[in-house]
Amino acid sequence: MIYVQVPFLGRPVCISRRTIIARFWKTVRLISPGAYPKNQTPGTAHWLFEKENTYGGIQKGVRTRVASSIDHHTFEKNRGGDRMNPRYHAYAPFYERHLQRFVSMEVVLAEVGILRGNGLAIWSDLFPNGRILGFDIDTSHAQDNEPFLKSVGAFSNDNVELHTFDQLSSDAEYLEPVLQNTKINILIDDGLHSPESIIRTFHAFKPYLADDFVYIIEDNPNALTCLGKDIDGYASERVDEISAVFPPEQEGLFS
Ligand SMILES: C[S@@+](CC[C@H](N)C(=O)[O-])C[C@H]1O[C@@H](n2cnc3c(N)ncnc32)[C@H](O)[C@@H]1O
């Protein structure tokens, strides 16, 4: 631990070495946008970032219209389209690493927390032969944004479906009519980000995961700890606020 004197607080603040290093790299990313090496190959960090921009880039201040009745933490406004951008979450290299082995396959990808559908548009282009499932407690923002996304070239593969799903109350049984025998290769949880929502969503989707899968959880540095024993026997990787769970056979790919 390191003590830093903060002038306006009038007292020293205790901060860990790890936090200082994480903040340092975040600052470096903030002042050096476009830091991904140029590469037009589908699925590379550069390609993912460019796609995010094509589909509108950062989506700020999207008002919450529907929230779970048992949710006490819902934000009044949501932000999306910020996962690849090096100025914001800078998750593109993480996605490149974990999605690479699925590119050109007929995957099933599910995204939980879709907001205006910007992510779905990227996934649809990356997996033109795949099935892309969007889940959200409120799919209306994505529906409203569909004409814009189509006008800039999205959804030409016609492989995207929208479904209503409440991370705090829906379970595996609720998913049965939608998923039936479907096996999901890629799951992305970008919804509420609370420990409860992360755990419940994992329980709901676990029976539908394919033998080879990657389960990505965004925006919570403690996601793997929250899942605890639920992910015993699986391999995992965390970088700052994004984590992935995958079968142990794939562990060698990321070490
Ligand atoms: C951060 S936004 C998603 C951003 C989107 N993935 C993107 O890349 O643009 C979070 C989303 O979670 C949804 N959400 C909030 N509470 C939820 C719940 N209880 N169940 C399912 N989705 C929820 C919100 O409606 C919102 O669309």
Ligand as a Chemical Component Dictionary entry (heavy atoms), coordinates in Angstrom:
data_LIG
# 
_chem_comp.id                   LIG 
_chem_comp.type                 NON-POLYMER 
_chem_comp.pdbx_formal_charge   0 
_chem_comp.three_letter_code    LIG 
# 
loop_
_chem_comp_atom.comp_id 
_chem_comp_atom.atom_id 
_chem_comp_atom.alt_atom_id 
_chem_comp_atom.type_symbol 
_chem_comp_atom.charge 
_chem_comp_atom.model_Cartn_x 
_chem_comp_atom.model_Cartn_y 
_chem_comp_atom.model_Cartn_z 
_chem_comp_atom.pdbx_ordinal 
LIG C1  C1  C 0  -24.094 -1.267 -20.525 1  
LIG S1  S1  S 1  -25.639 -1.488 -21.329 2  
LIG C2  C2  C 0  -25.221 -2.653 -22.605 3  
LIG C3  C3  C 0  -24.336 -2.074 -23.673 4  
LIG C4  C4  C 0  -24.222 -2.902 -24.940 5  
LIG N1  N1  N 0  -23.756 -4.256 -24.659 6  
LIG C5  C5  C 0  -23.292 -2.249 -25.922 7  
LIG O1  O1  O 0  -22.192 -2.753 -26.168 8  
LIG O2  O2  O -1 -23.661 -1.194 -26.479 9  
LIG C6  C6  C 0  -26.493 -2.470 -20.130 10 
LIG C7  C7  C 0  -27.787 -3.116 -20.605 11 
LIG O3  O3  O 0  -28.241 -3.991 -19.560 12 
LIG C8  C8  C 0  -29.664 -3.983 -19.574 13 
LIG N2  N2  N 0  -30.190 -4.420 -18.271 14 
LIG C9  C9  C 0  -30.320 -3.711 -17.131 15 
LIG N3  N3  N 0  -30.912 -4.457 -16.180 16 
LIG C10 C10 C 0  -31.124 -5.681 -16.721 17 
LIG C11 C11 C 0  -31.684 -6.890 -16.228 18 
LIG N4  N4  N 0  -32.151 -6.981 -14.969 19 
LIG N5  N5  N 0  -31.758 -7.957 -17.059 20 
LIG C12 C12 C 0  -31.295 -7.863 -18.339 21 
LIG N6  N6  N 0  -30.752 -6.740 -18.857 22 
LIG C13 C13 C 0  -30.664 -5.666 -18.064 23 
LIG C14 C14 C 0  -30.018 -2.543 -19.896 24 
LIG O4  O4  O 0  -31.341 -2.487 -20.420 25 
LIG C15 C15 C 0  -28.933 -2.176 -20.920 26 
LIG O5  O5  O 0  -29.391 -2.382 -22.225 27 
# 
loop_
_chem_comp_bond.comp_id 
_chem_comp_bond.atom_id_1 
_chem_comp_bond.atom_id_2 
_chem_comp_bond.value_order 
_chem_comp_bond.pdbx_ordinal 
LIG C1  S1  SING 1  
LIG S1  C2  SING 2  
LIG S1  C6  SING 3  
LIG C2  C3  SING 4  
LIG C3  C4  SING 5  
LIG C4  N1  SING 6  
LIG C4  C5  SING 7  
LIG C5  O1  DOUB 8  
LIG C5  O2  SING 9  
LIG C6  C7  SING 10 
LIG C7  O3  SING 11 
LIG C7  C15 SING 12 
LIG O3  C8  SING 13 
LIG C8  N2  SING 14 
LIG C8  C14 SING 15 
LIG N2  C9  SING 16 
LIG N2  C13 SING 17 
LIG C9  N3  DOUB 18 
LIG N3  C10 SING 19 
LIG C10 C11 SING 20 
LIG C10 C13 DOUB 21 
LIG C11 N4  SING 22 
LIG C11 N5  DOUB 23 
LIG N5  C12 SING 24 
LIG C12 N6  DOUB 25 
LIG N6  C13 SING 26 
LIG C14 O4  SING 27 
LIG C14 C15 SING 28 
LIG C15 O5  SING 29 
# 
